[in-house]
């Protein structure tokens, strides 16, 4: 059963660090079998109150695969770049 990693980036506070994070995290995602479904800052809310600057959706074949990726040593090494450069939140969404 597919599992998706959905991240909402509320604000980017350090563009240089965030750009470095994006560059370094992509090969890690691919190594663990993830594929980017979408990465966009072209958002147009149509109802409700949204305070999101960017959305990222990554598909994995299973929840276990997703968890191996985000709990890996490789990801732990780059996570501080995201943590120090953004206000964000993430969740797992399963089919």
N, C-alpha and C positions, 0 to 999 in steps of 0.2 A: 504494500500500500504506500503510495507516494506521500511524502511529507514536505512541507514548504516552510522556509524560513522567511518571515515577513518582518522587515525593519522599517520603522518610521523615523526619519531624521527630522527632529523638530527644528534644530538650528545647527549651523556649522559655524563654530567659533574660531577655528584655525584652519583655513583652507589648505595651507601647505601640508600640515600634518594629515588632514583628511585625504588629500590627493595621494600622499605616500601610502596611507592605509589601503586605499582602493587599489593601487598598483601592486602592493604586496599581498593582499588577501586573495585576489583572483586566482593565482596558481594554487593556493591552498584549497579553495572551493573546488576547483577542477580535479585536484589530486584525489579528493574524497568522493568524486562522482557527482558533485553538484553542478547544476547548470542555471545560469541567470535567466529567469523568465522575463524580468524587466528591472531596469534601473533608470529612474526618471526624476527630474525636477520640474517637469512640465505638468503641473497639477492644477486642476480647475474644480474646486469644490462646488457641488450643486445643492447641498443641503447640510444643515448642521454647522457646528463650529469646528473648523479644522485649523490647526497650527502646525502644519507639516511642510517642510521645505523639500524633502526628497523621500522617495519610497523605493525599497529594494525587495524583490521577491526572487528567492532561489529555490529550485526544485531538487529534491533528492529522491532516490527510489524508495527509501524507508526512513523511518524516524531514527533507527539505530545508526544509519549512515550519516544523517545530519548531526546527531549527537557526537559521533566519533570525530567529525570535522571540527565542531566548535569546542570540543573538549581536548583537542590535540595540542601537543607542545608547539607545533607550528603556529596554530591560531593564537595560543596564549602569548606568543612572542610579539604578535602584531596588534592584539586587542588594545593595549594601552594607547596606541595611536588614535583609535576611534574614541576611546573613553576620554582622552584629553582634548579632542578636537570637536566633539559634537555633544548635543543633548539629544538622546535617542532612546528608543525602546524597541523591543523585538518580541516575537512570539512564534510558536510552532503551530502550523495549521495542517491538519491531516485530511486526506481524501476520505 
